[in-house]
Amino acid sequence: MQIKSLILTFVMCVFFFALKSQSKGDNKPHEKSFKSERKLRKEDRKAAREKRKEEKAEAKRIKEHHKRIQTKEVRKRMKRSRAKAQRNHDHKRDPFFQRVFRKKGKKASKKSGEKAPKVQQY
C-alpha cells in the first residue's frame, strides 16, 4: 500500500510541474511593432549592401591581380579579344577598314567545274 501511495504522489507531482511549466507562456504570437520591423528591415538592407560591397571589392582585387601578372603583349591580346567578343555579343560587324584590308585565306581550287554532291552516295 505504501508503494502505491508513493507512486501516486510521484505521478501527481509530475503532472503538477508539467501543468505549471506549460501555463507560464502566452499562446498568442508575439506581435512586433511597425517601427521595430522597419528597423530590422533597414539593418538587413544595410548588411546586404555591405556584403555586396565587399564581394565587389574582392572581385575587383582578383581581376586586378590577374591583370597585373600578365605581360604587356598578353594584356594587348586580351584587350583585342575582349573587344571582339563584345562585338560578337552585340551582333555587330567588324570595322570597315578591318573588313577591307583583312588577309584573305587561300581558296581551294575546284577541279574542272565539278560541284560536290550534297548527299553522300554509297
C-alpha positions as CSV (number, residue, x, y, z in Angstrom):
1,M,0.0,0.0,0.0
2,Q,2.8,2.4,0.8
3,I,4.4,1.8,-2.7
4,K,1.1,2.7,-4.4
5,S,0.7,5.9,-2.5
6,L,4.4,6.8,-3.3
7,I,3.8,6.2,-7.0
8,L,0.6,8.2,-6.9
9,T,2.2,11.2,-5.2
10,F,5.1,11.0,-7.7
11,V,2.6,11.0,-10.7
12,M,0.7,13.9,-9.1
13,C,3.9,15.9,-8.7
14,V,4.9,15.2,-12.3
15,F,1.5,16.4,-13.6
16,F,1.6,19.4,-11.3
17,F,5.0,20.6,-12.5
18,A,4.1,19.8,-16.2
19,L,1.0,21.9,-16.0
20,K,2.8,24.7,-14.2
21,S,5.6,24.9,-16.8
22,Q,3.0,25.0,-19.6
23,S,0.9,27.7,-18.2
24,K,3.7,30.3,-17.9
25,G,3.9,31.4,-21.6
26,D,1.1,33.0,-23.6
27,N,-0.1,31.1,-26.6
28,K,-0.5,34.3,-28.6
29,P,2.1,35.1,-31.2
30,H,4.3,37.9,-30.3
31,E,3.4,40.9,-32.3
32,K,6.2,43.3,-33.3
33,S,5.6,47.0,-33.6
34,F,5.8,48.6,-37.0
35,K,8.9,50.7,-36.0
36,S,10.8,47.7,-34.9
37,E,10.0,45.8,-38.1
38,R,11.2,48.8,-40.1
39,K,14.3,49.0,-38.1
40,L,15.1,45.3,-38.7
41,R,14.5,45.6,-42.4
42,K,16.8,48.6,-42.5
43,E,19.5,46.7,-40.7
44,D,19.1,43.8,-43.1
45,R,19.4,46.1,-46.1
46,K,22.5,47.7,-44.7
47,A,24.1,44.3,-44.0
48,A,23.2,43.1,-47.5
49,R,24.6,46.3,-49.0
50,E,27.9,45.9,-47.1
51,K,28.1,42.2,-48.2
52,R,27.7,43.2,-51.8
53,K,30.2,45.9,-51.5
54,E,32.8,43.5,-50.0
55,E,32.1,40.9,-52.7
56,K,32.5,43.5,-55.4
57,A,35.8,44.7,-53.9
58,E,37.1,41.2,-53.7
59,A,36.2,40.5,-57.4
60,K,38.0,43.7,-58.4
61,R,41.1,42.7,-56.4
62,I,41.1,39.3,-58.1
63,K,40.7,40.9,-61.6
64,E,43.5,43.5,-60.9
65,H,45.8,40.8,-59.7
66,H,45.1,38.7,-62.8
67,K,45.8,41.7,-65.0
68,R,49.0,42.7,-63.1
69,I,50.6,39.3,-63.6
70,Q,50.2,39.3,-67.4
71,T,52.9,40.7,-69.8
72,K,52.3,43.7,-71.9
73,E,51.7,41.7,-75.1
74,V,49.2,39.4,-73.3
75,R,47.3,42.4,-72.0
76,K,47.0,43.8,-75.5
77,R,45.8,40.5,-76.8
78,M,43.3,40.2,-74.0
79,K,42.0,43.7,-74.8
80,R,41.6,42.9,-78.5
81,S,39.9,39.6,-77.8
82,R,37.6,41.3,-75.3
83,A,36.6,43.9,-77.8
84,K,36.0,41.2,-80.4
85,A,33.9,39.2,-78.0
86,Q,31.8,42.3,-77.2
87,R,31.2,42.9,-80.9
88,N,30.1,39.3,-81.4
89,H,27.8,39.6,-78.4
90,D,26.2,42.8,-79.8
91,H,25.9,41.2,-83.3
92,K,27.9,43.9,-84.9
93,R,30.2,43.7,-87.9
94,D,34.0,44.3,-87.9
95,P,35.0,47.9,-88.6
96,F,35.2,48.8,-92.2
97,F,38.9,49.0,-92.6
98,Q,39.4,45.7,-90.9
99,R,37.0,44.1,-93.3
100,V,38.6,45.8,-96.4
101,F,42.2,45.0,-95.5
102,R,41.7,41.6,-94.0
103,K,44.2,38.9,-95.1
104,K,42.4,36.6,-97.4
105,G,42.9,32.9,-96.9
106,K,43.8,30.6,-99.8
107,K,40.8,29.3,-101.6
108,A,40.6,25.7,-102.6
109,S,40.7,25.2,-106.3
110,K,37.9,23.3,-107.9
111,K,38.5,20.6,-110.5
112,S,37.1,21.4,-113.9
113,G,33.9,23.0,-112.6
114,E,32.6,19.9,-110.6
115,K,30.3,20.5,-107.8
116,A,30.5,18.4,-104.7
117,P,27.4,16.2,-104.2
118,K,25.2,17.4,-101.4
119,V,24.2,13.8,-100.4
120,Q,26.8,11.2,-99.9
121,Q,26.1,8.2,-102.2
122,Y,27.1,4.6,-101.2
